[in-house]
Amino acid sequence: MSAAALAEYLILRPDGQQNILHDSKYSRPPIVTANGEAMRALRAYNQDPRRSQDTLLRVKDALTTKSEAADITPKQRDEALRCLEIIDLFERNENALGMRSMALSEAPTFEAIEIESVMISIRPDFIVGGGAPNRVGAGILRVAKAPDPAGGKRPETRERRGEIRREMARYMVAMQQLLLEAQKGALGVSDRDLCFVADVRLGERIGPAADHAVRLRDIRGACRQIAGLWEAVTPKPSLFKKP
């Protein structure tokens, strides 16, 4: 199960939790990561202490050219335009995200960690330094659209969607701490205050919640529940091909 799926599971009602369990058990991961070109550019930009704008400009020019090519498929054009949108949103919200002064480096590819008999895949975009000696954190750059705060027509709908994203982020911050602790000091001493989720669509950098310790317990409790339910999750009929 991915960190984002577990975070969503933690804030949903039982019917929504059933959908998360089903999709985590039976969905196939995409061969090519969605938003890949945008994410590669944003990782490279933020890992560069100079924060050179040329890094993003080059990628935006290439994406614009790609989106206007005559031989491109509709799917490829949509992906290129989505990546352009993500980079534009980041540039618009960069000051609010407050990442420019942070010491960010490339995160290794971590193995999934076991939490209460459930394997959880947590993939930070950055390793965070700059705190006390030998202290280390991790950061995730979240660009996923759903739930889209800007897509709500009513102010209360936009606020509700925004709060869902914030709650998910707070759980993902806690999971990053657990991930670093699972490395047993190989990267340094885990520091929750150096862990964050930068939500590009909200324009906010979200750190540990005031009830961070409670959330760690919630994560472990949810994983115990998931472990007990996992075997009983069956595929939906829609997964089977029609004859």
C-alpha positions as CSV (number, residue, x, y, z in Angstrom):
1,M,0.0,0.0,0.0
2,S,1.3,3.5,-0.8
3,A,1.7,6.2,1.8
4,A,-0.9,8.3,0.0
5,A,-3.4,5.5,0.0
6,L,-2.9,4.8,3.7
7,A,-3.2,8.6,4.5
8,E,-6.5,8.6,2.6
9,Y,-7.7,5.5,4.3
10,L,-7.1,7.2,7.7
11,I,-9.5,10.1,6.9
12,L,-12.3,8.3,5.0
13,R,-15.5,6.6,6.2
14,P,-15.8,2.8,6.1
15,D,-17.2,2.7,2.5
16,G,-14.4,4.8,1.3
17,Q,-11.9,2.7,3.2
18,Q,-13.2,-0.4,1.4
19,N,-12.5,1.3,-2.0
20,I,-8.9,2.1,-0.9
21,L,-8.3,-1.5,0.2
22,H,-9.7,-2.8,-3.0
23,D,-7.7,-0.5,-5.2
24,S,-4.5,-1.1,-3.2
25,K,-4.9,-4.8,-3.5
26,Y,-5.9,-5.1,-7.2
27,S,-4.8,-2.0,-9.1
28,R,-1.8,-2.3,-11.3
29,P,0.8,0.5,-11.0
30,P,1.3,2.5,-14.2
31,I,4.4,1.6,-16.2
32,V,5.3,5.3,-16.6
33,T,4.8,7.6,-13.6
34,A,2.2,10.2,-14.2
35,N,3.6,13.8,-14.1
36,G,7.1,12.3,-14.5
37,E,8.7,15.1,-16.5
38,A,7.4,17.8,-14.1
39,M,8.5,15.9,-11.0
40,R,12.0,15.2,-12.4
41,A,12.4,18.9,-13.2
42,L,11.1,20.1,-9.8
43,R,13.3,17.6,-7.9
44,A,16.4,18.8,-9.9
45,Y,15.5,22.4,-9.3
46,N,15.0,22.1,-5.6
47,Q,18.1,20.0,-5.0
48,D,20.2,22.7,-6.7
49,P,21.3,25.2,-4.0
50,R,21.3,27.9,-6.6
51,R,17.7,27.2,-7.6
52,S,18.5,28.0,-11.2
53,Q,15.4,29.0,-13.1
54,D,17.0,27.7,-16.3
55,T,16.3,24.2,-15.0
56,L,12.5,24.8,-15.2
57,L,12.6,27.0,-18.3
58,R,14.3,24.3,-20.4
59,V,11.7,21.7,-19.3
60,K,8.8,24.1,-20.0
61,D,10.1,24.9,-23.4
62,A,10.5,21.2,-24.2
63,L,7.0,20.4,-22.9
64,T,5.5,23.3,-24.9
65,T,7.1,22.0,-28.1
66,K,6.0,18.5,-27.4
67,S,2.4,19.5,-26.8
68,E,2.3,21.4,-30.1
69,A,3.8,18.6,-32.2
70,A,1.6,17.3,-35.0
71,D,2.4,13.6,-34.5
72,I,1.7,13.5,-30.7
73,T,-1.1,11.4,-29.3
74,P,-4.0,13.0,-27.3
75,K,-2.7,11.1,-24.2
76,Q,0.8,12.4,-24.6
77,R,-0.5,16.0,-25.2
78,D,-2.6,15.9,-22.0
79,E,0.4,14.6,-20.1
80,A,2.6,17.4,-21.4
81,L,0.0,20.1,-20.7
82,R,-0.5,18.7,-17.2
83,C,3.2,18.8,-16.5
84,L,3.3,22.4,-17.7
85,E,0.5,23.2,-15.4
86,I,2.3,21.7,-12.4
87,I,5.5,23.6,-13.0
88,D,3.6,26.8,-13.5
89,L,1.8,26.2,-10.2
90,F,5.0,25.5,-8.4
91,E,6.6,28.8,-9.7
92,R,3.5,30.7,-8.7
93,N,3.5,29.2,-5.2
94,E,7.2,28.8,-4.6
95,N,7.5,31.7,-2.1
96,A,4.5,30.4,-0.1
97,L,6.0,26.8,-0.1
98,G,9.2,28.2,1.6
99,M,11.5,25.6,0.1
100,R,14.1,27.9,-1.4
101,S,16.3,28.2,1.7
102,M,16.0,24.5,2.6
103,A,18.9,22.0,2.3
104,L,17.4,19.4,0.0
105,S,19.2,16.4,-1.5
106,E,18.2,13.4,-3.6
107,A,16.2,10.8,-1.7
108,P,17.3,7.2,-2.3
109,T,14.8,4.6,-3.4
110,F,13.5,3.2,-0.2
111,E,12.2,-0.3,0.3
112,A,8.7,-0.6,1.6
113,I,8.6,-0.7,5.4
114,E,6.4,-3.0,7.5
115,I,4.0,-1.4,9.9
116,E,1.9,-3.8,11.9
117,S,2.2,-6.6,9.2
118,V,1.3,-4.2,6.3
119,M,4.0,-3.2,3.8
120,I,3.9,0.5,3.2
121,S,5.7,2.2,0.3
122,I,6.8,5.7,1.2
123,R,8.7,7.6,-1.5
124,P,10.0,11.0,-0.4
125,D,11.2,13.4,-3.1
126,F,13.9,14.9,-0.9
127,I,16.2,14.2,2.1
128,V,16.2,17.3,4.3
129,G,19.3,18.5,6.2
130,G,20.3,21.8,7.7
131,G,19.1,21.1,11.3
132,A,21.1,20.0,14.3
133,P,24.2,17.9,13.5
134,N,23.3,14.4,12.2
135,R,19.6,15.2,12.2
136,V,17.7,14.3,9.0
137,G,14.2,14.7,7.6
138,A,12.3,14.0,4.4
139,G,10.0,15.9,2.1
140,I,7.3,15.0,-0.4
141,L,6.3,17.4,-3.2
142,R,2.6,16.7,-3.7
143,V,1.1,17.6,-7.1
144,A,-1.8,15.1,-7.3
145,K,-5.0,16.9,-8.4
146,A,-7.6,15.0,-6.4
147,P,-9.3,16.3,-4.4
148,D,-8.9,19.5,-6.3
149,P,-9.6,22.6,-4.1
150,A,-9.8,24.8,-7.1
151,G,-12.5,22.6,-8.6
152,G,-15.2,23.4,-6.1
153,K,-17.8,26.0,-7.0
154,R,-18.7,26.8,-3.4
155,P,-16.2,28.3,-0.9
156,E,-17.1,25.6,1.7
157,T,-16.4,22.8,-0.9
158,R,-13.0,24.3,-1.7
159,E,-12.2,24.6,2.0
160,R,-13.3,21.0,2.7
161,R,-11.2,19.7,-0.1
162,G,-8.2,21.7,1.1
163,E,-8.6,20.3,4.6
164,I,-8.7,16.8,3.2
165,R,-5.3,17.4,1.5
166,R,-3.9,18.9,4.7
167,E,-5.0,16.0,6.8
168,M,-3.5,13.5,4.3
169,A,-0.3,15.5,4.4
170,R,0.0,15.4,8.2
171,Y,-0.3,11.6,8.1
172,M,2.3,11.5,5.3
173,V,4.7,13.6,7.4
174,A,4.3,11.0,10.2
175,M,4.9,8.2,7.8
176,Q,8.1,9.8,6.6
177,Q,9.4,9.9,10.2
178,L,8.6,6.1,10.5
179,L,10.5,5.5,7.2
180,L,13.6,7.3,8.5
181,E,13.5,5.5,11.8
182,A,13.3,2.2,9.9
183,Q,16.7,3.1,8.3
184,K,18.3,2.6,11.8
185,G,20.5,5.7,11.6
186,A,22.0,5.0,8.2
187,L,21.0,8.5,7.0
188,G,21.1,10.2,10.4
189,V,18.8,10.7,13.4
190,S,15.2,11.1,12.3
191,D,13.8,14.6,13.1
192,R,10.1,15.0,12.6
193,D,10.5,18.8,12.4
194,L,12.5,18.4,9.3
195,C,9.8,16.3,7.6
196,F,7.2,18.0,5.4
197,V,4.7,17.7,2.5
198,A,4.8,20.7,0.1
199,D,1.4,20.7,-1.5
200,V,1.8,22.6,-4.8
201,R,-2.0,23.0,-5.4
202,L,-2.6,24.4,-1.9
203,G,0.6,26.5,-2.0
204,E,1.4,25.3,1.5
205,R,4.3,23.4,3.2
206,I,2.8,21.2,5.9
207,G,4.9,19.9,8.7
208,P,4.1,17.7,11.8
209,A,0.7,18.2,13.4
210,A,0.2,19.3,17.0
211,D,-1.1,15.8,17.7
212,H,1.8,14.1,15.8
213,A,2.2,11.3,18.4
214,V,-1.5,10.5,18.2
215,R,-1.2,10.2,14.4
216,L,1.7,7.7,14.8
217,R,-0.6,5.6,16.9
218,D,-3.4,6.0,14.4
219,I,-1.2,4.8,11.6
220,R,-0.2,1.7,13.5
221,G,-3.9,1.1,14.5
222,A,-5.0,1.5,10.9
223,C,-2.4,-1.0,9.7
224,R,-3.5,-3.6,12.3
225,Q,-7.1,-3.2,11.0
226,I,-5.9,-3.4,7.3
227,A,-3.9,-6.6,8.1
228,G,-7.1,-8.2,9.5
229,L,-9.3,-7.2,6.6
230,W,-6.8,-7.8,3.7
231,E,-7.6,-11.4,2.9
232,A,-11.3,-10.8,2.8
233,V,-11.0,-8.1,0.1
234,T,-12.3,-9.5,-3.2
235,P,-12.1,-8.0,-6.7
236,K,-15.0,-6.0,-8.0
237,P,-16.9,-7.5,-11.0
238,S,-15.7,-4.6,-13.1
239,L,-12.2,-5.9,-13.0
240,F,-13.1,-9.0,-15.0
241,K,-13.2,-8.6,-18.8
242,K,-16.6,-9.1,-20.4
243,P,-16.7,-12.1,-22.8
